[in-house]
C-alpha cells in the first residue's frame, strides 16, 4: 500500500474510483499523512472522498457524468484533526 514500512491497523481509505487502498485511518489520523498522500498524487474531493490519482478522478467524472470539486488541503487536515489544522 503505497510503500508503507509496516501495515498499521485501522480503517482503510480507498480510492473512490478503483477502490485501491491508499491509506489507513487510525484515530482520525491518516497513515500516510495528508501531505504525503497528496505528494504521492492522491486527490481529496468534496462530498466524494479520496482518489488515488487525477486519472481516477477523470474516470469517475466520465462514468458518472459529474464535475468534482477538489477539497482544499487545509480543510482536509482540519477535518481529520478535529478542527485544528497542523
HELIX and SHEET records of a PDB file:
HELIX    1   1 UNK A   34  UNK A   39  1                                   6    
HELIX    2   2 UNK A   54  UNK A   64  1                                  11    
HELIX    3   3 UNK A   73  UNK A   80  1                                   8    
SHEET    1   A 3 UNK A  11  UNK A  14  0                                        
SHEET    2   A 3 UNK A  21  UNK A  26 -1                                        
SHEET    3   A 3 UNK A  29  UNK A  31 -1                                        
SHEET    1   B 2 UNK A  43  UNK A  45  0                                        
SHEET    2   B 2 UNK A  49  UNK A  51 -1                                        
END                                                                             
